Amino acid sequence: MSVIVKDLTKVYDGRPVVNQISFVAKPGEILGFLGPNGAGKTTTMKMICCYTQPTSGSITVNGHDALSEPLLVRKNIGYLPEHNPLYEEMYVKEFLQFIASIHKIENKAKRISEVIELTGLGKEQNKIIGTLSKGYRQRVGLAQAILHDSKVLILDEPTSGLDTNQLVDIRNLIRSLGKEKTVIFSSHIMQEVQALCDRVVIINDGILVADESIDVLSRRMAGSRQLFLRFERGQINTAPFMELDGIEGMTFNQGLYTVTMKEEIELRPAIFHIAAKENQAIIEMRQEKANIEEIFRKLTKAKDHV
């Protein structure tokens, strides 16, 4: 029940807008799919959903090939595009009944009632879609994406237009859905990505520039070879610490030691052990991490899209 993208390329007018990208989105995780405007995010999502054919490469959704089995792929995907297309002259509940009929959902009334409750559309269900605020129209779009209970959800800017209270509700819903489904999630709100996503794929100018868990990426982009220590006594004898295999240097500035390591290794337990042996109380130990916004800027700043 995963999405496998391999060497995916899309060329428009002789220019690759998506250039040989590969990644896997797994069940039970929320994958953040990020990139500046024009990086190829939406094009990639459309190819996964079989709305646009790739120039080359392959896409597999729950074991179905997007080129040879597009209808089966679409059955397995719930898609909320960035520009949410809705029949604005229809009532909310009427629209969901129409979508349920397309998907041939059994016990439509029960499922529609469940989705209306999940997306907080109860008070709006008998209103015409065109009269709703942008935030509620976005909820209707999310409702149609999850209505057929697909194994894969592709959400392109799903929280666009929501107010603060609505954001909390929809984020909680996405987090809940991500426990059982494969969720590919795109957003320009970096704090939202940090809060929701287990892993991120970042593309820039159609090229994949990152595919890692947020935690690993944060440590790497912050320079995870540095550890910061503050001792109760201020300056100390650093010789016992320098004997540790993996420590390259220790410098002292304004009460804080910066420990430089040769590579990404876990030295904190060993440092605690030596400190206790030397009767040196550690009052601060931290390994700085970059937040997702800093990571995004570093990886995409070359073209100054952000």
C-alpha positions as CSV (number, residue, x, y, z in Angstrom):
1,M,0.0,0.0,0.0
2,S,2.7,2.4,-0.9
3,V,3.6,4.9,-3.7
4,I,6.8,4.2,-5.6
5,V,8.1,6.8,-7.9
6,K,11.2,5.9,-9.9
7,D,13.2,8.0,-12.3
8,L,10.2,10.2,-13.0
9,T,10.6,12.8,-15.7
10,K,8.2,15.3,-17.3
11,V,9.4,17.5,-20.2
12,Y,7.4,20.5,-21.5
13,D,8.6,22.3,-24.6
14,G,12.0,20.6,-24.4
15,R,12.6,21.6,-20.8
16,P,12.4,19.0,-17.9
17,V,10.1,20.4,-15.2
18,V,10.5,17.1,-13.3
19,N,13.9,15.5,-13.8
20,Q,14.4,11.8,-12.9
21,I,13.1,12.0,-9.3
22,S,12.7,8.8,-7.2
23,F,11.1,8.3,-3.8
24,V,8.8,6.0,-1.9
25,A,5.8,7.0,0.3
26,K,4.9,4.3,2.8
27,P,1.7,3.4,4.7
28,G,1.4,4.9,8.2
29,E,3.6,8.0,7.4
30,I,2.9,11.5,6.3
31,L,5.3,12.5,3.6
32,G,5.9,16.2,3.2
33,F,6.4,17.0,-0.5
34,L,8.0,20.4,-0.7
35,G,9.6,22.8,-3.2
36,P,9.4,26.5,-4.3
37,N,6.8,27.7,-6.8
38,G,7.6,26.1,-10.2
39,A,9.7,23.4,-8.7
40,G,7.5,20.6,-10.2
41,K,5.5,19.6,-7.1
42,T,2.0,19.9,-8.6
43,T,3.2,18.3,-11.9
44,T,4.5,15.3,-9.9
45,M,1.3,15.0,-7.9
46,K,-0.8,15.1,-11.2
47,M,1.4,12.3,-12.7
48,I,0.9,10.1,-9.6
49,C,-2.9,10.7,-9.8
50,C,-2.8,9.9,-13.6
51,Y,-4.0,13.3,-14.7
52,T,-0.7,13.9,-16.6
53,Q,1.4,11.2,-18.2
54,P,5.2,11.2,-17.5
55,T,7.7,11.5,-20.3
56,S,9.7,8.7,-18.7
57,G,10.0,6.8,-15.5
58,S,7.4,4.8,-13.5
59,I,4.8,5.2,-10.8
60,T,3.3,2.4,-8.8
61,V,0.4,2.9,-6.4
62,N,-0.5,-0.1,-4.2
63,G,1.0,-2.4,-6.8
64,H,-0.8,-0.9,-9.7
65,D,1.2,0.7,-12.6
66,A,0.1,4.3,-13.3
67,L,0.7,3.9,-17.1
68,S,-1.0,0.6,-17.7
69,E,-3.6,0.6,-14.9
70,P,-4.7,4.3,-14.5
71,L,-8.2,3.5,-13.4
72,L,-7.1,1.2,-10.6
73,V,-4.5,3.8,-9.5
74,R,-7.2,6.5,-9.3
75,K,-9.5,4.1,-7.3
76,N,-6.7,3.9,-4.7
77,I,-6.1,7.6,-4.5
78,G,-7.9,10.4,-2.8
79,Y,-6.7,13.7,-4.3
80,L,-7.2,17.3,-3.1
81,P,-5.6,19.6,-5.7
82,E,-4.2,23.0,-4.9
83,H,-6.9,24.8,-6.8
84,N,-9.9,22.9,-5.4
85,P,-12.4,22.3,-8.2
86,L,-16.0,22.1,-6.9
87,Y,-19.5,22.4,-8.4
88,E,-20.3,25.6,-6.7
89,E,-24.0,25.6,-7.7
90,M,-24.5,22.3,-5.8
91,Y,-25.4,21.9,-2.1
92,V,-22.6,20.4,0.0
93,K,-24.5,17.2,0.8
94,E,-25.7,16.9,-2.7
95,F,-22.2,17.2,-4.0
96,L,-20.9,14.5,-1.7
97,Q,-23.8,12.3,-2.8
98,F,-22.8,12.8,-6.4
99,I,-19.1,11.9,-5.6
100,A,-20.3,8.8,-3.6
101,S,-22.3,7.7,-6.7
102,I,-19.2,8.0,-8.9
103,H,-17.2,5.9,-6.5
104,K,-20.1,3.4,-6.2
105,I,-19.9,3.6,-2.4
106,E,-22.1,1.2,-0.5
107,N,-24.3,2.7,2.2
108,K,-23.7,6.2,0.9
109,A,-25.8,8.0,3.6
110,K,-23.7,6.5,6.4
111,R,-20.4,7.3,4.8
112,I,-21.4,10.8,3.8
113,S,-22.5,11.4,7.4
114,E,-19.2,10.1,8.7
115,V,-17.2,12.4,6.4
116,I,-19.3,15.5,7.1
117,E,-18.6,14.9,10.8
118,L,-14.9,14.3,10.3
119,T,-14.4,17.5,8.2
120,G,-16.6,19.7,10.4
121,L,-19.2,20.4,7.7
122,G,-22.3,19.7,9.8
123,K,-23.6,23.2,9.9
124,E,-22.8,23.8,6.3
125,Q,-24.0,20.6,4.7
126,N,-27.3,22.1,3.4
127,K,-25.7,25.2,2.0
128,I,-24.7,26.0,-1.6
129,I,-21.0,25.5,-2.1
130,G,-20.6,28.8,-3.9
131,T,-21.8,30.7,-0.8
132,L,-19.2,29.1,1.5
133,S,-16.0,30.8,2.7
134,K,-12.7,29.6,1.2
135,G,-12.0,27.7,4.3
136,Y,-15.2,25.7,4.2
137,R,-14.8,25.1,0.4
138,Q,-11.5,23.6,1.3
139,R,-13.2,21.3,3.8
140,V,-15.6,20.2,1.1
141,G,-12.6,19.4,-1.1
142,L,-11.0,17.4,1.6
143,A,-14.3,15.6,2.3
144,Q,-14.6,14.4,-1.4
145,A,-10.9,13.3,-1.2
146,I,-11.5,11.0,1.7
147,L,-15.0,9.9,0.9
148,H,-14.1,6.6,-0.8
149,D,-11.7,5.7,2.0
150,S,-8.7,5.3,-0.3
151,K,-5.4,3.8,0.8
152,V,-3.5,6.8,-0.5
153,L,-4.2,10.5,0.1
154,I,-2.5,13.2,-2.0
155,L,-3.2,16.6,-0.4
156,D,-1.8,19.7,-2.2
157,E,-2.1,22.7,0.1
158,P,-5.0,21.2,2.1
159,T,-5.1,23.9,4.7
160,S,-5.2,26.9,2.4
161,G,-7.7,29.5,3.4
162,L,-8.4,28.0,6.9
163,D,-8.5,30.1,10.0
164,T,-6.6,29.2,13.2
165,N,-9.3,27.0,14.7
166,Q,-10.0,25.3,11.4
167,L,-6.3,24.6,11.0
168,V,-6.1,22.7,14.3
169,D,-9.1,20.6,13.3
170,I,-7.9,19.7,9.9
171,R,-4.3,19.0,11.0
172,N,-5.6,16.6,13.6
173,L,-7.7,14.9,11.0
174,I,-4.7,14.6,8.6
175,R,-2.6,13.3,11.5
176,S,-5.2,10.7,12.3
177,L,-5.6,9.6,8.6
178,G,-1.8,9.3,8.4
179,K,-1.8,6.5,11.0
180,E,-3.4,4.1,8.6
181,K,-3.0,5.5,5.1
182,T,-0.1,6.7,2.8
183,V,-0.3,10.5,2.9
184,I,1.6,12.8,0.5
185,F,1.2,16.3,1.8
186,S,2.3,19.6,0.3
187,S,2.3,22.9,2.1
188,H,4.0,26.3,2.0
189,I,3.5,26.6,5.8
190,M,6.8,25.2,7.1
191,Q,5.7,25.0,10.7
192,E,2.8,22.9,9.6
193,V,5.2,20.5,7.7
194,Q,7.4,20.3,10.9
195,A,4.3,19.5,13.0
196,L,2.7,16.9,10.7
197,C,5.2,15.2,8.6
198,D,7.4,12.1,9.4
199,R,9.6,12.6,6.3
200,V,10.2,15.2,3.7
201,V,11.0,15.1,0.0
202,I,12.2,18.4,-1.3
203,I,12.6,19.2,-5.0
204,N,14.1,22.3,-6.6
205,D,13.9,23.0,-10.4
206,G,12.5,19.5,-10.9
207,I,15.4,17.8,-9.2
208,L,15.2,15.9,-5.9
209,V,17.5,17.6,-3.3
210,A,16.4,15.8,-0.1
211,D,14.6,12.7,1.0
212,E,15.0,12.1,4.7
213,S,13.2,12.1,8.1
214,I,12.8,15.7,9.4
215,D,14.9,14.7,12.5
216,V,17.8,13.4,10.5
217,L,17.7,16.3,8.0
218,S,17.5,18.8,10.8
219,R,20.7,17.5,12.5
220,R,22.5,17.2,9.2
221,M,21.6,20.7,7.9
222,A,22.5,22.3,11.3
223,G,25.9,20.7,11.3
224,S,25.2,17.7,13.5
225,R,29.0,17.3,14.1
226,Q,28.8,20.0,16.8
227,L,27.6,19.5,20.4
228,F,27.3,22.4,23.0
229,L,28.2,21.9,26.6
230,R,28.1,24.1,29.7
231,F,29.7,22.9,33.0
232,E,28.8,24.0,36.5
233,R,32.4,25.0,37.2
234,G,32.9,27.0,33.9
235,Q,36.2,26.0,32.4
236,I,37.4,22.5,32.9
237,N,40.2,20.1,32.0
238,T,39.2,18.9,28.5
239,A,41.9,16.2,28.2
240,P,39.7,13.3,29.4
241,F,37.1,14.2,26.8
242,M,39.6,14.6,24.0
243,E,40.6,11.0,24.5
244,L,37.1,9.9,23.3
245,D,37.3,8.4,19.8
246,G,35.3,10.7,17.6
247,I,36.0,14.1,19.2
248,E,38.0,16.4,17.0
249,G,38.2,19.5,19.2
250,M,36.7,21.4,22.1
251,T,36.6,25.2,22.2
252,F,35.5,27.5,25.0
253,N,33.6,30.8,24.6
254,Q,31.5,32.7,27.1
255,G,30.9,29.8,29.4
256,L,30.0,27.3,26.6
257,Y,32.1,24.5,25.1
258,T,31.7,23.7,21.4
259,V,32.6,20.0,20.8
260,T,33.4,19.2,17.2
261,M,33.0,15.6,16.2
262,K,34.6,13.8,13.3
263,E,31.4,12.4,12.0
264,E,27.7,11.9,12.9
265,I,28.0,9.7,16.0
266,E,26.3,9.6,19.4
267,L,28.8,10.7,22.0
268,R,26.5,12.1,24.7
269,P,26.4,9.0,27.0
270,A,30.2,8.8,26.9
271,I,30.5,12.5,27.7
272,F,28.1,12.1,30.6
273,H,30.1,9.2,31.9
274,I,33.5,11.1,31.8
275,A,31.9,14.2,33.4
276,A,30.6,12.1,36.3
277,K,34.0,10.4,36.7
278,E,35.8,13.8,36.7
279,N,33.1,15.2,39.1
280,Q,32.2,17.8,36.5
281,A,28.5,18.6,36.6
282,I,27.0,19.3,33.1
283,I,24.2,21.9,33.4
284,E,23.6,22.2,29.6
285,M,24.0,19.9,26.7
286,R,22.4,20.4,23.3
287,Q,22.8,19.5,19.7
288,E,21.3,22.2,17.6
289,K,18.9,21.3,14.9
290,A,17.8,23.4,11.9
291,N,14.1,23.9,11.6
292,I,12.3,23.0,8.4
293,E,12.2,26.5,7.1
294,E,16.0,26.9,7.4
295,I,16.4,23.5,5.7
296,F,14.1,24.5,2.9
297,R,15.9,27.8,2.3
298,K,19.3,26.2,2.3
299,L,18.3,23.5,-0.2
300,T,16.3,25.8,-2.6
301,K,18.1,29.2,-2.3
302,A,20.2,28.7,-5.4
303,K,17.4,29.9,-7.7
304,D,16.0,32.3,-5.0
305,H,12.4,31.0,-5.5
306,V,11.3,31.3,-1.9
